[in-house]
Amino acid sequence: MAKILIVDDSRLIVHVGKTILTKSGHEVILAQDGLAGLEAAKSEKPNLILLDLIMPVMDGYQVCEQLKEEDSTKDIPVIMLTSKAEAADKVRGLKMGALDYVTKPFDEGELVARVNIQLRLKELYEALQEKNRQLQEMANRDGLTGLYNHRYFHEHLSKDFLRARRYHESLSCVLLDIDHFKKFNDTHGHQTGDVILSTLGRLIQDSIRDSDLAARYGGEEFALILHYTDGPVAFCVAERFRRTVENHEFHEKSETLRVTISAGVATFRNEQIHDSKELIEGADKALYLAKEKGRNRVEMYGIED
């Protein structure tokens, strides 16, 4: 069952249209002029609109034009209702964004058929949009951990940095990797290493806010973007996660394993950081320092003991 809005100033036409479409199993909403039709389209969010061409105050062309300009209504299919037979009127309606037209008085079979065709096309279009969204999401994700991938991380960070600079916001980047992971793989095998990576990805996702972003940066290295987060808070986030990993037991087959991580934190508004590239470089230098100082620790770019 679909929700259909009929916009027409003729009481007879809306009564006939409602009777036919209700009998076909649809829910029908009525509006007797263009302004009421626009309001009903925004508030009721119908699946389809039947729109009369000739109405007082605001005609169907104007209504259709405004529907297509409004984000909340632009994707609702519109079928024009016209008693005119001139092709020019029909063409004008189609140019305004209508997808089809029905001539009044209605032929019941034609009205139902044209409505159902547009509803089916809308359903197929929405399914295609959802499939494309899913494919795009898959293209942005790392297959093993489910986190965002290296490419998406850089695209996102570039946009976030520009916004942070424009609005004078704090933005922090954390780079972290697993200590001695090559040795771990050599000892326990790459399959076990993959279990560690995927589990770590889940732990990271569970440790950050929905507004933040986590990515697998490459190999055993991960990256976080912490929005509206200054240096001290970002350091605390990284340190809390370091302790979480240190205390976590990773189970694979009959083995109980433990790993540690090292992390580097960099924050904009540091006077040494002017773009997203320098933000990443700062976090990378801090990560390198954490490794130099013995690993299983967090270091902050621009702050040294």
Sequence and secondary structure as in RCSB ss.txt:
>XXXX:A:sequence
MAKILIVDDSRLIVHVGKTILTKSGHEVILAQDGLAGLEAAKSEKPNLILLDLIMPVMDGYQVCEQLKEEDSTKD
IPVIMLTSKAEAADKVRGLKMGALDYVTKPFDEGELVARVNIQLRLKELYEALQEKNRQLQEMANRDGLTGLYNH
RYFHEHLSKDFLRARRYHESLSCVLLDIDHFKKFNDTHGHQTGDVILSTLGRLIQDSIRDSDLAARYGGEEFALI
LHYTDGPVAFCVAERFRRTVENHEFHEKSETLRVTISAGVATFRNEQIHDSKELIEGADKALYLAKEKGRNRVEM
YGIED
>XXXX:A:secstr
  EEEEE S HHHHHHHHHHHHHTT EEEEESSHHHHHHHHHHH  SEEEEES  SSS HHHHHHHHHHSTTTTT
S EEEEES   HHHHHHHHHTT  EEEESS  HHHHHHHHHHHHHHHHHHHHHHHHHHHHHHHHTB TTT SB H
HHHHHHHHHHHHHHHHHT  EEEEEEEETTHHHHHHHH HHHHHHHHHHHHHHHHHHS TTSEEEEEETTEEEEE
EET  HHHHHHHHHHHHHHHHH  EEETTEEE   EEEEEEEET TT  SHHHHHHHHHHHHHHHHHTTSSSEEE
TT   
